[in-house]
């Protein structure tokens, strides 16, 4: 935003040079982009961040300078000489979309004479880069730059019945804007209409048909508050940027709408003559409550790391119009209506810090860095990453939020029990995720669309699981490890078993069938008989939602804290075996319903102490296998710690195991 020092002097008197003012504003958080020297003026170009829409007007900038310098802020005094005619005789306002238009005011000025602007007005506008149009339009632009609130002047005689209707556009409606752009409207766009159709695109630009011209004698003046997202979306879709849209996108002060309307009226009468009708049409459907935010003085000093006296903090907050009240360690502030960006304690701390001066934070010539070893948590996370990398997995880092559709797929309670941020901060994907799997499947979808296959990914991150008690309790923050791949579920299981065995050599891992909301086939993962997570093959509903047509992904999620507990356990070391092992591969024919866990149980029930390991090899279905059956191949390893086993001895061990399989799971031996 360009600031003319001559113009700024109307609101704050200082002896500072342009360079000094630029430095002060930079320290306050408004960096200077450049200074242009004119004959009798200087123009400072400052950057205004998107959260400080209140400083897109001279009064807002002057308010900041006043707080920093201690100078007095001068707000223009408004006096209107109203006619005997009431405004309701001329105009009416109807808001059909109160969520998109929070307030709308209309005033009528009669007897205006449209013509060139006086030199002082034209020079001030041209100094900051705006061309002069005529006295009426220039007055609205001047008021916008002064107050930060964009007004709009309609030729009253071109507005049918003097009635304003704030509504969404209807299918097929069009409007030609004042810059000659033909706008094809859609039903999501907010418009200002009269009974005959649209006369302006709300918050963006007025229509050519109701534009103020040389023959205009009566003005309908609009000052309003429009939803920032609606204005931004409409402006982008129509390719129609404007100074008004730029300000509405960053939120204007809804409480000062009527004051801004009075100020614009005063300026318009000053340069174009006329008289304003008595009163104002002010439709204000939902008046917001004034926010109060508290600040702990102890927290202020702890967070900033410097000591700021309570008196200094109170003085800064008062200068910024926060009306602070102190009681013991607590300051209670009433947030002014133009500061929509302040709603937390830390926001108030930032206000104090920037006005107090970041340059007052002490620094040392030497920086001391203490090197500390990685803690157990970091070590475990690193070992997990190494294991997954070795298995062909890549780590991802995702956003902590998911949208409603993903939450519904992966939670029994749907989106209702997810903690969410306010929708004005995140219009979509504003739910804190309870599982990492949904985000990982989204990454897999991107890779599938890019034909980047095979794709194996994992993530270590926090989730927010609902508390057991449902009484306004905040969710429990849990760190989880999740993985997704486009391959076989047995591969995923092997990766998990390998990970757990690398952490705890003697850990017992079991996969127990269970129903999962997101899986067509699911399993509960048990670590030493305690649940540690779940795994499964994703369901058809998930595949359709994420458009997985040619692959059936599988996924798993583990509790990181339980892996930490396993890593912290005592390590048992075994000596290197002194005697060789004998390995036997078996293939058995079993029914389709038989689980690997049942086969393991049957083997262990009759196995001798010499059985050292059972390893799954594969499943075969096809030629030679009866319908409803499958061939399961596995490997058995036997070893005697006291001597060398003979094959005859192992034959006996094997015969006992085969009998147990026959009796327990109706297995039929295929190959020895």
C-alpha positions in Angstrom: 0.0 0.0 0.0 1.3 3.4 -0.9 1.2 6.1 1.8 1.5 9.8 1.0 3.0 11.6 4.0 1.0 14.8 3.2 -2.2 12.7 3.3 -1.0 10.8 6.4 -0.5 14.1 8.3 -4.2 14.6 8.4 -4.4 11.8 11.0 -1.1 12.0 12.9 1.3 14.9 13.3 5.0 13.9 13.4 8.4 15.5 12.7 9.8 12.2 11.4 11.2 12.0 7.9 9.9 9.5 5.3 12.9 7.2 6.0 12.2 7.3 9.8 8.5 6.5 9.3 9.4 3.7 7.0 11.8 2.3 9.6 9.1 2.5 12.3 6.5 0.8 10.2 9.0 -2.0 9.2 9.7 -2.6 12.9 5.9 -2.9 13.5 5.6 -5.6 10.8 5.0 -3.5 7.7 8.2 -3.7 5.6 9.0 -0.8 3.3 9.2 -1.7 -0.4 10.4 1.7 -1.5 10.2 5.5 -1.0 9.3 7.9 -3.9 10.1 11.6 -3.5 7.7 14.0 -5.1 7.9 17.8 -5.4 6.2 18.6 -2.1 5.5 15.1 -0.8 7.0 11.6 -0.2 5.2 8.3 -0.9 6.2 5.2 1.1 5.2 1.8 -0.3 4.6 -0.7 2.5 3.7 -4.3 2.5 0.5 -5.2 4.4 0.2 -8.9 5.4 -3.1 -10.6 4.6 -4.2 -10.7 8.3 -4.0 -7.0 8.7 -6.8 -5.7 6.5 -7.3 -2.9 9.1 -4.1 -1.3 7.8 -5.3 -1.1 4.2 -6.4 2.5 5.0 -4.6 5.6 6.2 -6.4 5.6 9.6 -5.2 2.1 10.3 -1.6 3.0 9.4 -1.8 6.2 11.5 -3.1 4.2 14.4 -0.1 1.9 14.3 2.3 4.9 14.1 0.5 6.6 17.1 0.9 3.4 19.2 4.7 3.3 18.4 5.5 7.0 18.7 3.0 8.1 21.4 1.6 10.8 19.1 -2.1 11.5 19.1 -4.4 9.9 16.5 -6.8 12.4 14.8 -10.0 10.7 13.5 -12.0 12.9 11.1 -15.1 14.5 12.6 -18.3 13.9 10.7 -21.3 16.3 10.5 -24.1 15.7 8.0 -26.7 18.3 7.1 -29.6 16.0 6.4 -32.7 16.9 4.4 -36.3 16.5 5.7 -36.9 13.5 3.5 -36.3 10.1 5.1 -34.1 7.6 3.4 -36.8 4.9 3.5 -38.9 7.0 1.1 -36.2 6.3 -1.5 -34.5 3.0 -0.8 -35.0 -0.5 0.7 -32.5 -3.3 1.3 -33.1 -7.0 1.5 -30.4 -9.5 2.4 -31.2 -13.1 1.2 -27.7 -14.4 2.1 -26.9 -13.2 5.7 -23.9 -15.6 5.9 -22.3 -13.9 2.9 -23.4 -10.4 3.6 -23.1 -9.6 7.3 -24.3 -5.9 7.0 -25.5 -3.6 4.3 -26.1 0.2 4.6 -27.6 2.5 2.0 -27.8 6.3 1.9 -29.3 8.6 -0.7 -27.7 11.9 -1.7 -29.7 14.2 -3.9 -28.6 17.2 -6.0 -25.1 16.1 -6.7 -23.3 17.6 -9.7 -20.8 15.2 -11.3 -17.7 16.9 -12.7 -13.9 17.1 -12.3 -12.4 16.7 -8.8 -10.7 19.5 -7.0 -6.9 19.6 -7.3 -6.2 18.5 -3.7 -8.3 15.4 -4.2 -6.9 14.5 -7.6 -3.3 15.0 -6.5 -3.7 12.8 -3.4 -5.2 10.0 -5.5 -2.6 10.3 -8.2 0.2 10.3 -5.7 -0.7 6.8 -4.6 -1.4 5.5 -8.1 -5.1 6.0 -8.7 -6.4 8.0 -11.7 -9.1 10.6 -11.2 -12.5 9.7 -12.8 -14.9 12.3 -11.5 -15.7 13.9 -8.2 -18.2 11.3 -7.0 -16.1 8.3 -7.9 -13.0 10.0 -6.5 -14.7 10.6 -3.2 -15.5 6.9 -2.9 -11.9 6.0 -3.7 -10.6 8.6 -1.2 -12.9 7.2 1.5 -11.8 3.6 0.7 -8.1 4.6 1.1 -8.8 6.6 4.2 -11.0 4.1 6.1 -10.1 0.8 4.5 -13.8 0.2 3.8 -14.7 0.1 0.1 -18.0 2.0 -0.7 -19.8 2.0 -4.0 -21.9 4.7 -5.6 -24.9 3.7 -7.8 -26.8 6.1 -10.0 -30.0 6.0 -7.9 -32.3 6.6 -10.9 -30.9 3.5 -12.6 -31.7 1.2 -9.7 -35.2 -0.2 -10.2 -37.6 0.9 -7.5 -34.6 2.0 -5.4 -34.5 -1.5 -4.0 -31.3 -3.4 -3.2 -31.4 -7.2 -3.0 -28.3 -9.1 -1.8 -28.6 -12.6 -3.2 -26.8 -15.3 -5.1 -26.8 -15.1 -8.9 -29.2 -17.2 -10.8 -28.2 -19.6 -13.5 -27.6 -17.8 -16.8 -27.4 -14.3 -15.4 -24.8 -11.9 -16.8 -23.5 -8.4 -15.9 -21.2 -6.0 -17.6 -18.8 -4.5 -15.0 -17.8 -0.8 -15.1 -14.5 -1.7 -16.7 -16.4 -3.3 -19.7 -15.9 -7.0 -18.7 -18.8 -9.3 -19.5 -19.3 -11.5 -16.5 -21.1 -14.8 -16.8 -22.3 -15.4 -13.3 -22.9 -18.8 -11.5 -25.1 -19.7 -8.6 -22.2 -19.6 -6.1 -21.6 -15.9 -6.7 -23.0 -13.1 -4.5 -24.5 -10.2 -6.4 -26.2 -6.9 -5.6 -29.5 -6.8 -7.5 -32.6 -4.7 -8.0 -35.9 -6.3 -9.0 -34.8 -6.4 -12.6 -31.5 -8.2 -12.1 -27.9 -7.8 -11.0 -26.4 -4.3 -10.7 -23.1 -5.2 -9.1 -20.9 -8.2 -8.2 -20.8 -8.0 -4.4 -17.5 -6.8 -3.0 -15.8 -6.9 -6.4 -17.1 -4.3 -8.9 -20.2 -2.4 -9.9 -22.2 -2.8 -13.1 -21.9 -0.6 -16.1 -25.7 0.0 -16.3 -25.9 1.7 -12.9 -22.5 3.6 -13.2 -22.4 7.2 -12.1 -22.2 9.5 -15.2 -22.3 13.1 -16.1 -26.2 13.1 -16.0 -26.3 11.6 -12.5 -28.0 13.8 -9.9 -28.9 11.2 -7.2 -26.6 8.7 -5.6 -27.4 5.5 -3.8 -24.3 4.9 -1.6 -23.5 1.4 -0.6 -21.2 0.5 2.4 -21.3 -3.2 3.4 -19.5 -6.2 4.8 -19.1 -9.3 2.6 -17.7 -12.7 3.3 -13.9 -12.7 2.4 -13.9 -16.2 0.9 -17.0 -15.5 -1.3 -15.4 -12.3 -2.6 -12.0 -13.9 -3.3 -13.6 -16.9 -5.1 -15.8 -14.7 -7.2 -13.0 -12.3 -8.1 -10.8 -15.2 -9.2 -13.4 -17.0 -11.2 -14.4 -13.9 -13.1 -10.8 -12.7 -13.5 -11.9 -9.4 -12.1 -9.4 -8.0 -9.5 -10.2 -4.7 -7.8 -9.1 -2.5 -5.0 -12.4 -3.2 -3.3 -12.1 -7.0 -3.6 -8.5 -6.8 -2.3 -9.8 -5.2 0.9 -12.9 -7.4 1.3 -10.8 -10.5 0.9 -8.8 -9.5 4.0 -12.0 -8.6 6.1 -13.3 -5.1 6.7 -14.5 -3.8 10.1 -18.2 -4.7 10.2 -18.8 -2.4 13.2 -17.5 0.7 11.3 -19.6 0.2 8.2 -22.1 2.9 9.1 -19.3 5.3 10.2 -17.5 4.7 6.9 -20.8 5.4 5.0 -21.2 8.7 6.8 -17.6 9.7 6.1 -18.0 8.8 2.4 -21.2 10.9 2.3 -19.4 13.8 3.9 -16.6 13.7 1.3 -19.0 13.3 -1.6 -21.1 16.3 -0.6 -17.9 18.3 0.0 -16.7 17.8 -3.6 -19.9 17.2 -5.6 -22.6 19.1 -3.6 -26.0 17.8 -2.8 -27.9 16.9 0.4 -28.2 13.5 2.1 -31.6 12.1 3.0 -32.4 11.7 6.6 -31.2 8.5 8.2 -29.7 5.3 6.8 -31.0 1.9 5.7 -28.9 -0.4 7.8 -29.6 -4.2 7.6 -27.5 -6.0 10.2 -28.7 -9.6 10.5 -26.1 -11.1 12.9 -24.2 -8.7 15.1 -21.1 -10.5 16.4 -20.2 -10.5 20.1 -17.2 -8.4 21.0 -14.2 -10.7 21.8 -12.4 -10.7 25.1 -8.9 -12.2 25.3 -6.8 -12.7 28.5 -3.0 -12.4 28.8 -0.9 -13.6 31.7 2.0 -11.3 32.5 4.1 -14.3 33.6 3.5 -15.9 30.2 4.4 -12.7 28.4 7.9 -12.5 29.9 8.5 -16.3 29.6 7.5 -16.5 26.0 9.5 -13.4 24.9 12.5 -14.2 27.2 12.8 -10.5 28.2 11.2 -8.5 31.1 8.6 -6.1 29.9 7.1 -4.1 32.8 3.3 -4.5 33.3 2.9 -0.7 33.0 4.6 -0.7 29.6 2.5 -3.7 28.4 -0.7 -1.9 29.6 0.4 1.3 27.8 1.0 -0.5 24.5 -2.3 -2.4 24.7 -4.2 0.9 25.5 -2.5 2.6 22.5 -3.7 -0.2 20.3 -7.3 0.2 21.6 -7.5 -3.1 23.4 -8.9 -1.5 26.6 -6.8 -3.6 29.0 -7.9 -4.3 32.6 -5.4 -5.9 35.0 -6.0 -8.0 38.0 -3.0 -9.7 39.7 -1.2 -11.5 36.9 -4.0 -11.4 34.4 -4.8 -8.7 31.8 -8.2 -8.9 30.2 -8.5 -7.1 26.8 -11.5 -6.2 24.7 -10.5 -6.8 21.1 -11.4 -3.8 18.9 -13.8 -4.7 16.0 -11.1 -4.0 13.3 -8.7 -6.6 14.8 -10.2 -9.8 13.5 -6.7 -11.4 13.6 -6.5 -11.3 17.4 -8.2 -14.1 19.3 -5.5 -15.8 21.4 -3.2 -14.9 24.3 -0.1 -15.3 22.0 -1.6 -12.7 19.6 -1.6 -10.1 22.4 2.0 -11.1 23.3 2.9 -10.5 19.6 1.3 -7.1 19.7 3.3 -6.0 22.8 6.5 -7.4 21.4 6.3 -5.6 18.0 5.4 -2.2 19.5 8.0 -2.6 22.3 10.5 -3.4 19.6 12.2 -6.6 18.6 15.5 -4.7 18.5 15.3 -4.5 22.3 15.6 -8.3 22.6 19.2 -8.7 23.8 21.7 -10.7 21.7 25.1 -12.1 22.4 28.2 -12.0 20.2 28.7 -15.8 20.7 26.1 -18.5 20.2 26.6 -21.6 22.3 25.2 -24.8 21.0 25.2 -27.8 23.3 25.4 -31.1 21.5 23.3 -33.8 23.1 23.0 -37.5 22.1 19.8 -38.6 20.4 17.2 -39.7 23.0 15.6 -43.2 22.9 12.6 -41.9 20.9 14.7 -40.5 18.2 16.9 -43.6 18.0 13.8 -45.8 17.7 12.3 -43.6 15.0 15.6 -43.7 13.1 15.9 -47.5 13.3 12.3 -47.8 12.0 13.1 -45.5 9.1 16.2 -47.6 8.3 14.2 -50.8 8.4 11.4 -49.5 6.1 13.9 -48.0 3.7 15.6 -51.4 3.5 12.2 -52.9 2.6 11.6 -50.5 -0.2 9.4 -48.0 1.7 9.6 -44.2 1.4 8.7 -41.8 4.3 6.1 -39.2 3.8 5.1 -36.1 5.8 1.4 -35.2 5.5 -0.8 -32.5 6.8 -2.4 -33.2 10.2 -5.9 -32.5 8.8 -8.3 -34.6 6.8 -11.7 -33.8 5.3 -15.1 -35.2 6.2 -15.2 -37.8 3.5 -11.9 -39.4 4.6 -12.9 -39.2 8.2 -16.2 -41.1 7.5 -14.2 -43.9 5.8 -11.9 -44.6 8.7 -13.8 -43.9 11.8 -16.8 -45.8 13.3 -18.2 -42.5 14.7 -17.6 -40.7 11.4 -16.6 -37.1 11.4 -18.6 -36.2 14.5 -16.0 -37.1 17.1 -13.1 -35.5 15.3 -11.6 -32.4 16.8 -11.9 -29.6 14.2 -10.5 -26.1 13.7 -12.8 -23.3 12.9 -14.0 -23.3 9.3 -12.9 -19.8 8.7 -9.3 -20.9 9.2 -9.7 -24.0 7.0 -12.8 -24.2 4.9 -12.1 -27.8 4.0 -10.0 -30.6 5.5 -10.3 -29.1 8.9 -10.5 -32.3 11.0 -7.6 -33.5 13.1 -6.9 -37.0 11.9 -7.5 -40.1 14.1 -5.5 -42.4 11.8 -2.6 -41.9 9.4 -3.9 -44.4 6.9 -6.3 -42.0 5.1 -3.5 -39.5 4.4 -1.2 -42.2 3.2 -3.8 -43.6 0.8 -4.1 -40.1 -0.6 -0.4 -40.1 -1.3 -0.7 -43.5 -2.9 -3.5 -42.2 -5.1 -1.3 -39.3 -6.3 1.5 -41.8 -7.2 -1.0 -44.2 -8.9 -2.3 -41.3 -11.1 1.4 -40.4 -11.9 2.0 -44.1 -12.8 4.7 -44.2 -10.1 4.4 -47.9 -9.2 5.2 -49.9 -7.3 4.6 -47.6 -4.3 5.4 -48.3 -0.7 5.1 -45.5 1.8 5.1 -45.0 5.6 4.7 -42.2 8.1 5.4 -41.5 11.8 3.2 -38.8 13.1 0.7 -37.8 15.8 -3.0 -38.7 15.7 -5.8 -37.4 17.9 -7.9 -40.3 19.2 -11.2 -39.5 21.0 -11.1 -39.8 24.8 -13.1 -42.7 26.3 -15.3 -40.3 28.2 -17.6 -38.2 25.9 -18.0 -35.1 28.0 -16.2 -32.4 26.2 -12.9 -34.1 26.8 -10.1 -33.3 24.4 -8.8 -36.2 22.3 -5.7 -38.1 23.3 -2.6 -37.3 21.2 -0.9 -40.5 20.1 2.1 -41.1 18.0 1.5 -43.8 15.4 3.4 -45.6 12.7 1.4 -46.4 9.5 2.3 -48.0 6.2 0.6 -48.5 2.9 1.6 -50.4 -0.2 0.2 -51.5 -3.5 1.6 -55.1 -3.1 0.6 -58.3 -1.4 -0.7 -58.3 2.2 1.8 -61.0 3.0 4.7 -58.7 2.1 3.3 -56.1 4.4 3.0 -58.6 7.2 6.6 -59.7 6.7 7.7 -56.1 7.0 5.8 -55.7 10.2 7.1 -58.9 11.7 10.7 -58.0 10.6 10.4 -54.6 12.3 9.1 -56.0 15.6 11.7 -58.7 15.6 14.5 -56.2 15.0 13.3 -54.3 18.1 12.6 -57.3 20.3 14.2 -60.6 19.3 11.9 -62.7 21.5 8.7 -60.8 20.8 5.6 -62.8 20.0 3.6 -61.4 17.0 0.1 -62.6 16.1 -2.4 -61.5 13.4 -5.9 -62.2 14.6 -8.8 -61.7 12.1 -11.1 -58.8 13.0 -13.6 -56.5 11.3 -12.2 -53.1 10.4 -14.4 -50.3 9.0 -11.9 -49.5 6.2 -10.8 -53.1 5.3 -12.4 -56.0 3.4 -10.1 -58.3 5.3 -8.6 -57.1 8.5 -6.5 -58.3 11.4 -5.7 -57.1 14.9 -1.9 -57.2 15.5 -0.9 -58.6 18.9 2.5 -58.1 20.5 3.0 -60.5 23.3 -0.8 -61.0 23.4 -1.4 -57.2 23.7 -3.0 -55.3 20.8 -0.5 -53.0 19.1 -2.3 -52.1 15.9 -4.3 -53.3 12.9 -3.7 -54.2 9.3 -5.8 -55.1 6.4 -6.7 -55.0 2.7 -8.7 -51.8 1.9 -12.4 -52.2 1.3 -14.2 -51.6 -2.0 -15.7 -48.3 -0.6 -12.2 -46.9 0.0 -11.0 -48.1 -3.4 -14.0 -46.3 -5.1 -13.5 -43.1 -3.0 -9.8 -42.9 -3.9 -10.2 -44.2 -7.5 -8.1 -47.3 -7.1 -9.2 -49.2 -10.2 -6.3 -51.6 -10.9 -4.8 -52.1 -7.5 -6.0 -53.3 -4.1 -3.8 -51.6 -1.5 -3.1 -52.9 2.0 -2.3 -50.9 5.0 -1.3 -51.2 8.7 -1.0 -48.9 11.7 1.0 -49.5 14.9 1.2 -47.7 18.3 4.6 -46.0 18.5 4.6 -46.0 22.3 4.3 -49.8 22.5 7.2 -50.1 20.2 9.1 -47.8 22.6 8.2 -50.0 25.5 9.4 -53.0 23.6 12.7 -51.3 22.7 13.2 -50.4 26.4 13.0 -54.0 27.5 15.9 -56.2 28.5 17.8 -57.8 25.6 18.4 -61.5 25.9 21.5 -62.7 24.1 21.9 -66.3 22.9 25.2 -67.9 22.1 25.9 -68.9 18.5 24.5 -72.4 17.9 27.2 -75.1 18.2 25.3 -77.7 16.2 23.8 -77.6 12.7 20.0 -77.4 12.0 17.8 -79.6 9.8 15.2 -77.9 7.7 12.1 -79.5 6.3 9.6 -78.0 3.8 6.0 -79.2 3.9 3.0 -78.5 1.6 -0.4 -79.3 3.0 -3.9 -79.2 1.5 -6.4 -77.4 3.7 -9.8 -75.7 3.3 -10.0 -72.1 2.2 -11.4 -71.1 5.6 -8.3 -72.3 7.4 -6.1 -69.5 8.8 -2.4 -69.5 9.1 -2.8 -68.9 12.8 -4.7 -72.3 13.1 -1.9 -74.0 11.2 0.7 -72.5 13.6 -1.3 -73.6 16.6 -1.6 -77.1 15.3 2.1 -77.3 14.7 3.1 -76.0 18.1 0.7 -78.2 20.0 2.7 -81.4 19.0 6.1 -80.0 18.2 9.1 -81.1 20.2 11.5 -78.6 21.9 13.9 -79.0 19.0 11.5 -77.0 16.7 13.4 -73.7 16.4 11.5 -71.8 13.7 8.3 -72.0 11.5 8.4 -69.9 8.3 5.6 -69.3 5.9 6.6 -69.9 2.2 3.5 -69.5 0.1 0.0 -70.4 -1.0 -1.0 -72.1 -4.2 -4.4 -72.3 -5.8 -4.8 -73.8 -9.3 -4.3 -76.9 -11.3 -4.5 -80.0 -9.1 -6.0 -78.2 -6.1 -9.7 -79.1 -5.5 -12.2 -76.2 -5.4 -12.6 -74.8 -1.9 -9.1 -75.8 -0.9 -5.6 -74.3 -1.0 -2.1 -75.6 -0.8 0.0 -74.0 2.0 3.8 -74.4 2.0 5.9 -73.7 5.1 9.4 -74.5 6.4 10.3 -76.1 9.7 13.8 -75.7 11.3 14.9 -78.2 13.9 18.1 -78.0 16.1 19.4 -79.7 19.2 21.5 -77.6 21.5 23.2 -80.7 23.0 24.2 -82.6 19.8 23.8 -83.1 16.1 20.3 -84.2 15.0 19.8 -87.2 12.7 17.3 -87.3 9.9 15.7 -90.3 11.4 15.0 -88.3 14.6 13.6 -85.4 12.7 11.4 -87.8 10.7 9.7 -88.7 14.0 9.2 -85.0 14.9 7.7 -84.3 11.5 5.3 -87.3 11.7 3.9 -86.0 15.0 3.4 -82.5 13.4 1.6 -84.0 10.3 -0.7 -86.0 12.6 -1.6 -82.9 14.6 -2.3 -81.0 11.4 -4.6 -83.8 10.1 -6.5 -83.9 13.4 -6.7 -80.1 14.0 -7.2 -78.5 10.6 -8.1 -81.6 8.4 -4.8 -81.1 6.5 -3.6 -83.5 3.8 0.1 -83.8 3.2 1.0 -83.0 -0.4 4.8 -83.0 -0.5 7.5 -84.1 2.1 
